[in-house]
Amino acid sequence: MQDGVMHTHDEQTRKFFRHSGVHCVLVPRYGSNKLSIFKQHVVGTLFTHHQKCVIVDSQAAGNNRKITAFLGGLDLCDGRYDTPEHRLFKDLDTVFHQDFHNPTFPVNSYGPRQPWHDLHCKIEGPAAYDILTNFEQRWRKATKWRVNLKKVVIWHYDTLIKIKRMPWIVSPSTDEADARVCHEQDTENWHVQVFRSIDSGSVKGFPKLVQEAQSQNLVCAKNLKIDRSIHSAYVKAIRSAQHFIYIENQYFIGSSFCWHSHKNTGADNLIPVELALKIASKIKAKQRFAVYIVIPMWPEGIPTTAAVQQILFWQGQTMSMMYKIIADALESQGLLDSHPQDYLNFYCLGRRELAASPEESLCNDNSALGMAQKHRRFMIYVHSKGMVVDDEYVVIGSANINQRSMEGSRDTEIAMGAYQPHHTSAGDHGAPPRGQVYGYRMSLWAEHLGGRAEEWFRRPESEECVRRVNAAAEENWRAYVSPDETTRGHLMRYPVKVDRDGGVGPLPGHECFPDVGGKVLGGQSSLPDALTT
């Protein structure tokens, strides 16, 4: 099977669409030709295109059509389909037949499959046309030249549909009112903004003049214009937060300039330190604030390998930095009875699926696969890239919280930020928002915590809520690592020990991941920092 470097079946897809009406172009992550040959090689070797968008025309008013877009973390490839149950061993020969994988070990027909948890969204209205513009800019750059052995052919973008020439497709440029989904007075109206991490080497249409680029909030580097608006959106949202932040992300690495060591690693995105400083400022103001962060138990792959161990090491450095800032703030305010985990907590997702018969759990193989089959457990892979702020603002996209996704000149990313103007604390006269963002966060918590929708979910910033969530996560972790107990839900504490002074170490007795091995806090390797941050 021709599945491509990332095992997403790129080559197979191109072969399938050959000689059809579908134009399928494989686009490696080439560096801008304005860069040095060495820099182009680095970009092409280490980084990737990471946006995940689908854009279609859909029914509008009357006989008109409109643009509808989908974006988020879901790739269009096998192994991504899942349900909130996140089955491990069940239905592998029916629902998941030929559509499951597990990169941790060569899984057989008995499983376990790697369950997949992700966030994705549908966008209608003017913002959908911004996502279309992103695709057009990417397409024009990718198809500018096609080189074969005999000649160079210039493509004239004839495959791109000219939306402006189709009067039956409504467009914000001609009639913004027609492109809107609902009126401003509608209580279910949304305001949506599209963000990107991308540079002029991957799109056609960025301004060449510095002044014009700066007017569009682009960063001007040497021979490169960079859009870092995803990073800016996260930072602005964190700084604006008043009560709590809930994050789900595949990675959590950053603010290396504040780490205790390895300060020059280059993972300089501000998101982790901004979260810690937000908590510290609330502690000094004697106000409650809570941050909940859900990450995978380990990055996808074999947890004992150098790459995964190095990513876990950087993640541990990031956690340590954040907890130290919070511990120092508590000490400065004389809050000696408080603990950093009253304000900041990391979680992962996992599941145990009991055998239908005793024979199903009989396994004498001591390999990672054999142990996972014997204990009938495995992590649920968190591939989400989302954040909820105060139940009124949500960010969903393709960008991880690491330097690769936030730099703008590394991996290419796209995201959206949205809120409902009729469901904000200001619009609700200071009351907690109770719109669709609130409902979305509550549904995620209910999924992770076994269907529970407790009253204390409604005030995530409260110390009572933090302690109850932590108690449920601790209970689930103990059940997960036990021989045969089932968890109540999927949310588990991340297996690290946090001291009152902010120190972070391995959880005693669980220094390595159950069944599969690999140190929880990782270790250094000789791999380039830019590859794993």
LOVOTI-327692 format. One record per residue (C-alpha): x, y, z; residue in one letter. Coordinates in pm, 1 decimal. Layout:
BEGIN
c1,c2,c3,r
X,Y,Z,a
...
END
This chain:
BEGIN
c1,c2,c3,r
0.0,0.0,0.0,m
133.9,343.0,-94.0,q
48.8,535.9,221.4,d
306.1,818.5,210.5,g
564.1,927.2,465.6,v
303.3,1012.1,732.0,m
99.6,693.1,665.0,h
-201.9,894.7,546.7,t
-221.4,716.4,207.9,h
-128.0,1023.2,1.0,d
21.3,828.3,-286.7,e
-269.1,586.1,-289.6,q
-511.8,879.1,-304.3,t
-335.5,1035.8,-601.3,r
-333.5,703.8,-782.4,k
-705.5,654.4,-714.1,f
-799.8,991.6,-867.7,f
-570.5,960.6,-1171.4,r
-758.7,1006.7,-1502.4,h
-1066.3,1136.0,-1319.8,s
-1221.5,1480.0,-1291.3,g
-1057.8,1526.7,-951.2,v
-734.4,1727.0,-943.8,h
-516.2,1575.1,-672.2,c
-185.0,1749.8,-603.8,v
63.9,1627.4,-343.3,l
238.5,1926.7,-187.9,v
561.0,1874.1,8.8,p
653.1,2144.0,262.2,r
903.1,2334.1,48.6,y
1076.6,2635.8,195.8,g
1047.8,2969.8,17.4,s
1287.1,3003.1,-275.8,n
1391.1,3334.9,-121.1,k
1564.1,3141.8,157.0,l
1913.6,2996.2,140.4,s
1951.2,2644.5,1.0,i
2038.4,2518.5,349.2,f
1732.9,2680.6,507.7,k
1508.1,2545.1,232.0,q
1643.6,2197.7,304.0,h
1575.9,2236.4,678.9,v
1217.4,2349.2,619.5,v
1151.1,2071.1,368.8,g
1302.6,1804.2,593.1,t
1163.6,1895.1,936.2,l
826.7,2060.2,877.5,f
495.0,1980.9,713.5,t
165.1,2114.0,582.9,h
-79.9,2055.2,866.7,h
-403.8,2236.7,775.9,q
-720.9,2025.2,765.5,k
-998.8,2193.9,562.6,c
-1294.3,2083.1,353.3,v
-1482.9,2349.6,155.0,i
-1810.3,2284.7,-30.6,v
-2098.7,2477.1,-181.4,d
-2431.7,2432.5,-2.7,s
-2790.0,2548.4,-26.3,q
-2856.2,2918.3,36.1,a
-3175.4,3122.3,6.9,a
-3384.5,3052.4,-302.2,g
-3184.9,2899.1,-585.8,n
-2855.6,3041.4,-460.3,n
-2559.8,2853.1,-321.7,r
-2316.0,2951.9,-47.3,k
-1975.1,2841.1,77.4,i
-1957.9,2609.4,378.2,t
-1625.4,2510.3,534.7,a
-1507.0,2253.7,787.0,f
-1181.8,2280.9,982.1,l
-1017.9,2142.8,1292.8,g
-795.4,1852.9,1387.8,g
-942.5,1564.4,1187.7,l
-737.8,1426.1,899.3,d
-923.0,1259.9,612.3,l
-761.2,919.6,655.8,c
-810.1,588.6,829.4,d
-810.4,544.9,1204.5,g
-985.9,876.1,1273.3,r
-1349.2,765.8,1290.8,y
-1463.5,714.6,1648.2,d
-1753.5,763.2,1887.6,t
-1762.8,894.7,2246.6,p
-1744.8,532.8,2366.1,e
-1390.5,499.1,2222.7,h
-1395.4,121.2,2181.6,r
-1070.3,-75.4,2212.5,l
-1154.7,-435.1,2122.7,f
-1522.7,-434.4,2029.4,k
-1654.7,-419.2,1672.7,d
-1313.0,-444.6,1506.7,l
-1458.4,-679.4,1245.7,d
-1765.0,-461.7,1177.4,t
-1769.2,-88.9,1258.5,v
-1390.2,-54.0,1245.7,f
-1319.6,-320.3,984.6,h
-1002.6,-217.5,796.6,q
-1026.1,125.2,961.3,d
-822.1,106.6,1278.0,f
-456.0,132.0,1357.2,h
-225.8,158.2,1654.2,n
117.1,316.0,1596.0,p
243.0,196.0,1935.5,t
271.0,-165.4,1818.7,f
181.4,-379.8,1514.4,p
-175.2,-448.9,1621.7,v
-351.5,-766.6,1509.6,n
-719.8,-840.6,1457.2,s
-771.3,-869.8,1834.7,y
-680.1,-504.8,1898.7,g
-652.4,-282.4,2080.8,p
-722.8,-11.4,1829.1,r
-601.8,335.6,1922.7,q
-916.0,536.0,2009.4,p
-922.6,885.2,1861.6,w
-1052.6,1201.8,2028.2,h
-1062.8,1518.0,1818.2,d
-1233.9,1854.8,1770.5,l
-1367.8,1985.0,1438.9,h
-1619.3,2251.4,1337.9,c
-1845.5,2367.9,1056.1,k
-1835.5,2733.6,948.9,i
-2092.8,2921.3,744.6,e
-2114.2,3289.7,663.8,g
-1837.8,3538.3,569.8,p
-1566.7,3348.9,763.0,a
-1615.5,3045.3,536.3,a
-1501.8,3259.0,243.3,y
-1179.2,3339.9,430.6,d
-1111.1,2966.8,447.6,i
-1177.9,2947.2,73.7,l
-929.5,3231.9,19.2,t
-669.7,3037.4,217.2,n
-724.4,2734.9,-7.7,f
-698.8,2945.0,-324.2,e
-373.3,3102.2,-204.3,q
-233.9,2759.6,-116.8,r
-349.0,2609.4,-449.3,w
-198.3,2886.4,-659.3,r
135.2,2847.8,-483.8,k
133.7,2468.2,-505.2,a
37.1,2449.5,-872.9,t
242.3,2738.3,-1007.9,k
496.9,2503.6,-1161.2,w
471.6,2138.7,-1250.3,r
799.6,1984.3,-1353.7,v
831.5,1664.7,-1555.3,n
1129.1,1506.1,-1723.7,l
1078.8,1670.0,-2063.2,k
955.0,2020.9,-2000.9,k
830.1,2277.6,-1755.4,v
461.8,2358.6,-1784.3,v
317.0,2676.8,-1637.1,i
-23.2,2616.6,-1484.0,w
-273.6,2897.5,-1530.9,h
-491.9,2794.6,-1234.5,y
-767.6,2685.7,-1476.7,d
-872.4,2417.2,-1230.4,t
-977.0,2677.6,-973.6,l
-1346.3,2762.8,-991.7,i
-1399.6,3136.2,-1038.2,k
-1657.2,3201.4,-767.6,i
-1699.5,3564.9,-868.3,k
-1815.3,3456.6,-1215.2,r
-2097.4,3249.6,-1067.6,m
-2379.3,3486.5,-970.6,p
-2576.2,3205.6,-807.7,w
-2303.8,3161.6,-541.7,i
-2344.7,3440.1,-286.4,v
-2028.6,3620.8,-184.8,s
-1946.0,3874.0,88.9,p
-1768.2,4086.1,-174.1,s
-2093.5,4143.3,-365.9,t
-2364.7,4116.3,-102.7,d
-2250.0,4062.2,253.8,e
-2607.3,4036.6,380.0,a
-2675.4,3736.1,154.6,d
-2358.2,3563.9,276.2,a
-2462.2,3590.1,639.4,r
-2632.4,3295.2,803.5,v
-2844.9,3495.1,1048.3,c
-2910.4,3850.3,1165.0,h
-2713.6,4023.7,1438.7,e
-3030.4,4032.8,1649.8,q
-3058.9,3653.0,1641.9,d
-2963.6,3523.1,1987.2,t
-2787.2,3224.4,1826.2,e
-2568.9,3442.5,1602.1,n
-2191.9,3385.1,1597.8,w
-1893.3,3608.5,1532.0,h
-1609.6,3407.9,1373.7,v
-1250.8,3497.0,1283.4,q
-1004.5,3280.5,1090.3,v
-637.7,3257.1,1193.9,f
-332.1,3098.9,1035.1,r
26.0,2992.6,1088.0,s
182.3,3019.0,743.5,i
450.1,3206.2,550.7,d
495.5,3347.2,202.9,s
669.1,3028.1,93.4,g
338.3,2840.1,115.1,s
84.0,3091.0,-18.5,v
56.1,3317.7,-320.2,k
-77.0,3663.0,-245.9,g
114.1,3794.0,54.8,f
223.3,4157.9,6.6,p
584.2,4215.3,-89.3,k
623.7,4559.6,70.6,l
706.9,4567.9,441.1,v
462.9,4849.5,517.7,q
174.7,4669.3,349.7,e
263.8,4341.5,521.0,a
272.3,4508.4,861.6,q
-66.4,4669.3,795.0,s
-202.0,4313.0,758.5,q
-38.9,4209.6,1089.6,n
218.8,3993.5,913.4,l
564.1,3945.4,1063.2,v
847.2,4043.8,831.0,c
1152.5,3820.4,857.1,a
1447.5,3813.0,619.0,k
1303.6,3729.6,273.9,n
983.3,3602.3,434.8,l
639.7,3730.2,537.2,k
482.9,3530.7,820.9,i
126.4,3502.1,949.0,d
135.0,3411.7,1320.8,r
-224.6,3500.7,1395.2,s
-303.8,3166.5,1564.9,i
-40.9,3237.7,1828.6,h
-167.3,3593.6,1867.4,s
-524.8,3467.9,1904.7,a
-430.3,3226.2,2182.3,y
-230.5,3489.3,2370.7,v
-503.9,3752.5,2343.0,k
-770.8,3506.9,2457.4,a
-562.9,3399.2,2758.2,i
-493.5,3758.7,2858.5,r
-864.6,3839.8,2831.0,s
-977.3,3541.0,3039.0,a
-1148.3,3617.6,3368.8,q
-1248.2,3285.4,3526.4,h
-1116.7,2966.4,3364.9,f
-956.6,2811.5,3056.7,i
-1010.3,2459.6,2925.0,y
-760.8,2322.0,2671.1,i
-742.5,1999.9,2473.7,e
-428.3,1960.3,2265.3,n
-209.7,1691.1,2114.8,q
106.2,1862.7,2243.0,y
189.5,2112.8,2514.9,f
537.2,2261.8,2481.1,i
650.7,2623.0,2498.2,g
798.3,2927.2,2675.0,s
1140.9,2763.7,2695.0,s
1300.5,3098.6,2782.2,f
1139.2,3054.4,3127.6,c
1242.6,2692.4,3181.9,w
1482.2,2610.6,3463.8,h
1725.1,2468.9,3206.9,s
1748.5,2430.7,2828.2,h
1635.7,2792.5,2789.9,k
1778.8,2813.2,2437.8,n
1576.7,2522.0,2300.3,t
1379.9,2761.6,2079.0,g
1028.0,2666.5,2191.4,a
950.2,3032.1,2251.0,d
573.9,3046.2,2201.9,n
412.2,3237.4,2488.5,l
109.8,3018.4,2558.2,i
233.3,2819.0,2864.7,p
386.9,3117.6,3041.7,v
82.4,3332.9,2965.0,e
-137.5,3071.2,3132.7,l
88.2,3058.9,3438.3,a
110.3,3437.4,3463.8,l
-267.7,3466.7,3431.3,k
-309.4,3232.8,3728.6,i
-40.9,3420.4,3924.5,a
-213.8,3753.6,3860.5,s
-545.6,3612.7,3981.7,k
-380.3,3475.5,4296.3,i
-236.1,3819.0,4372.2,k
-578.3,3975.3,4307.3,a
-733.2,3717.7,4545.0,k
-960.9,3589.1,4268.7,q
-1033.4,3231.8,4165.2,r
-902.8,3103.7,3833.0,f
-858.3,2750.6,3700.3,a
-686.8,2597.2,3398.2,v
-766.3,2243.1,3281.9,y
-539.4,2089.1,3014.7,i
-609.6,1752.9,2846.7,v
-322.7,1595.3,2651.0,i
-251.4,1240.4,2529.2,p
-81.2,1003.1,2769.7,m
212.1,1004.4,2529.3,w
265.5,1142.0,2175.1,p
159.1,906.4,1898.3,e
411.7,632.6,1835.1,g
627.5,402.9,2046.5,i
684.5,575.4,2383.1,p
1035.0,434.5,2428.7,t
1168.9,588.6,2105.6,t
1402.9,888.0,2109.0,a
1157.6,1128.1,1944.3,a
868.5,1052.4,2181.3,v
1095.2,1061.1,2486.1,q
1237.1,1398.8,2386.2,q
888.7,1545.9,2331.5,i
788.0,1419.1,2677.4,l
1101.9,1577.5,2822.0,f
1014.0,1918.5,2675.2,w
657.6,1875.0,2799.8,q
787.4,1807.0,3151.0,g
1005.0,2118.5,3136.7,q
698.6,2321.1,3036.9,t
489.5,2181.8,3322.9,m
766.7,2247.8,3576.9,s
801.4,2610.7,3468.3,m
427.4,2673.4,3500.2,m
388.1,2510.8,3841.4,y
692.6,2701.2,3975.8,k
540.7,3036.8,3874.4,i
212.8,2943.1,4045.3,i
386.2,2811.8,4359.4,a
589.3,3133.0,4388.1,d
269.9,3339.7,4358.1,a
103.5,3137.2,4634.8,l
406.6,3177.6,4859.6,e
424.8,3552.8,4798.0,s
61.9,3586.9,4909.6,q
110.2,3370.5,5217.4,g
-130.1,3104.1,5089.4,l
64.8,2820.0,5245.5,l
-234.8,2587.2,5261.6,d
-298.4,2616.7,4887.7,s
-146.2,2391.2,4623.7,h
-55.9,2473.1,4260.0,p
-300.4,2202.2,4150.8,q
-583.5,2405.2,4301.3,d
-533.1,2621.1,3989.9,y
-362.9,2419.5,3712.3,l
-406.4,2054.3,3621.6,n
-304.4,1822.1,3340.5,f
-510.7,1520.7,3240.5,y
-505.9,1239.2,2985.6,c
-771.3,1000.1,2854.5,l
-777.5,621.7,2878.7,g
-1011.8,325.1,2875.5,r
-1036.5,-32.1,2994.2,r
-1274.4,-265.5,2813.6,e
-1349.0,-580.6,3009.3,l
-1341.4,-911.2,2825.0,a
-1669.5,-1076.7,2732.7,a
-1521.6,-1410.7,2840.0,s
-1217.9,-1512.4,3051.4,p
-1047.2,-1654.5,2743.0,e
-1028.3,-1309.2,2581.5,e
-791.5,-1179.9,2849.3,s
-566.8,-1485.9,2857.0,l
-229.1,-1384.3,2716.2,c
117.4,-1507.4,2807.0,n
297.6,-1260.8,2582.0,d
497.2,-1003.4,2782.1,n
539.1,-765.4,2489.9,s
368.1,-425.1,2495.1,a
92.6,-561.2,2270.9,l
51.8,-872.1,2483.2,g
28.2,-670.7,2805.5,m
-227.7,-430.7,2655.7,a
-437.0,-727.1,2542.3,q
-402.3,-897.5,2879.9,k
-503.0,-588.8,3079.2,h
-761.1,-479.8,2818.4,r
-657.4,-112.8,2837.3,r
-506.7,161.0,2626.4,f
-491.6,538.1,2609.7,m
-744.0,741.8,2410.3,i
-536.0,951.2,2174.8,y
-605.6,1322.2,2218.9,v
-557.9,1480.8,1876.6,h
-766.1,1789.7,1961.2,s
-642.4,2144.5,1910.2,k
-894.3,2357.9,2097.6,g
-949.3,2600.1,2384.4,m
-1257.5,2728.0,2567.9,v
-1231.9,3054.6,2761.4,v
-1491.3,3148.1,3025.2,d
-1759.5,2948.6,2839.8,d
-1789.7,3235.2,2591.0,e
-1498.0,3203.5,2346.2,y
-1375.5,2894.9,2161.6,v
-1069.9,2826.6,1944.8,v
-1064.0,2516.8,1721.0,i
-813.3,2438.5,1449.1,g
-518.7,2232.3,1333.1,s
-250.9,2400.5,1547.1,a
-80.9,2221.2,1833.0,n
59.2,2406.7,2131.4,i
422.4,2377.8,2032.0,n
671.4,2579.7,1831.5,q
613.5,2387.6,1510.1,r
252.1,2502.5,1496.9,s
290.0,2851.2,1643.8,m
605.5,2974.5,1468.8,e
431.6,3050.0,1139.8,g
734.6,2953.2,931.2,s
735.1,2586.1,1032.2,r
417.2,2375.6,1001.7,d
126.4,2539.1,816.3,t
-192.0,2567.3,1024.5,e
-542.6,2714.3,1022.8,i
-787.0,2779.3,1307.2,a
-1094.4,2977.0,1398.1,m
-1195.7,3175.3,1705.2,g
-1564.8,3232.7,1774.3,a
-1813.8,3362.2,2026.7,y
-2185.1,3435.8,2045.4,q
-2235.0,3808.5,2113.6,p
-2564.3,3739.1,2292.9,h
-2394.3,3489.5,2526.4,h
-2105.9,3672.2,2692.8,t
-2064.9,3781.7,3053.9,s
-2111.8,4140.0,2934.8,a
-2421.3,4054.1,2732.3,g
-2565.5,3848.0,3018.6,d
-2513.1,4134.0,3269.2,h
-2226.4,3963.2,3447.1,g
-2388.7,3620.5,3470.8,a
-2188.5,3319.9,3342.6,p
-2253.8,3269.0,2969.1,p
-2491.6,2986.0,2887.4,r
-2473.0,2971.0,2508.3,g
-2342.3,2703.2,2273.4,q
-1979.1,2740.9,2385.9,v
-2091.4,2652.9,2737.5,y
-2293.4,2361.2,2600.9,g
-1995.3,2236.9,2399.1,y
-1762.6,2240.7,2698.2,r
-2024.9,2070.4,2915.5,m
-2073.2,1795.6,2654.9,s
-1697.6,1730.5,2643.1,l
-1680.8,1708.8,3021.5,w
-1979.8,1474.4,3030.7,a
-1809.9,1249.7,2774.3,e
-1480.7,1246.6,2964.4,h
-1638.8,1197.6,3308.0,l
-1871.4,909.8,3230.6,g
-2186.9,1092.2,3131.7,g
-2202.2,1296.9,3448.6,r
-2334.1,1652.5,3419.7,a
-2290.6,1765.0,3777.2,e
-2395.8,2104.8,3908.4,e
-2036.2,2193.5,3989.5,w
-1946.9,2161.7,3618.1,f
-2125.2,2494.3,3574.5,r
-1857.6,2690.6,3766.8,r
-1522.6,2549.7,3650.0,p
-1322.1,2822.9,3823.4,e
-1442.3,2719.7,4169.5,s
-1213.9,2527.9,4401.8,e
-1496.4,2278.8,4455.0,e
-1509.3,2201.7,4081.7,c
-1131.2,2162.7,4055.7,v
-1121.0,1922.1,4348.0,r
-1413.3,1713.6,4222.6,r
-1267.6,1685.2,3872.9,v
-930.8,1591.1,4021.8,n
-1093.9,1331.9,4247.4,a
-1271.9,1173.9,3949.6,a
-950.2,1179.4,3744.2,a
-754.8,1022.8,4031.9,e
-1018.0,752.9,4075.3,e
-1005.9,672.1,3704.2,n
-625.3,655.2,3705.6,w
-625.4,411.3,3997.3,r
-881.3,195.7,3818.3,a
-682.5,210.2,3493.0,y
-356.7,88.3,3652.5,v
-532.1,-177.1,3863.1,s
-551.3,-536.7,3734.2,p
-915.9,-533.8,3630.3,d
-1118.3,-234.1,3753.3,e
-1318.4,-31.5,3503.0,t
-1303.4,345.5,3487.1,t
-1603.2,572.5,3527.9,r
-1542.6,785.3,3223.3,g
-1213.0,842.9,3046.8,h
-1053.4,1143.8,3220.7,l
-744.4,1050.2,3424.0,m
-480.5,1247.9,3607.9,r
-163.6,1288.5,3407.0,y
82.8,1058.2,3586.2,p
316.4,1314.8,3741.8,v
359.3,1426.8,4102.4,k
340.7,1801.0,4169.8,v
485.8,1928.9,4496.8,d
360.2,2229.0,4689.8,r
672.5,2422.4,4584.1,d
594.2,2355.3,4216.9,g
839.5,2072.2,4166.1,g
732.1,1811.8,3910.0,v
848.2,1451.9,3925.1,g
736.2,1103.8,3827.1,p
439.5,956.1,4009.3,l
584.3,701.5,4256.2,p
534.2,351.7,4122.7,g
436.2,479.9,3780.1,h
757.1,625.5,3642.9,e
685.6,453.4,3311.1,c
362.9,416.6,3114.5,f
156.0,104.8,3192.1,p
208.9,-190.4,2955.2,d
403.6,-1.6,2687.0,v
695.5,142.2,2886.6,g
876.0,468.5,2825.3,g
951.8,724.3,3097.1,k
658.4,956.7,3165.7,v
886.8,1259.2,3194.9,l
1095.6,1151.4,2899.0,g
1461.9,1203.1,2831.4,g
1692.2,1392.3,2601.4,q
1818.6,1269.1,2266.8,s
2045.1,1384.5,1986.2,s
1752.5,1475.5,1759.4,l
1728.7,1839.6,1644.3,p
1529.2,2050.8,1889.2,d
1330.2,2202.3,1602.4,a
1198.2,1857.0,1512.8,l
1049.4,1780.7,1855.3,t
941.6,2123.7,1980.4,t
END
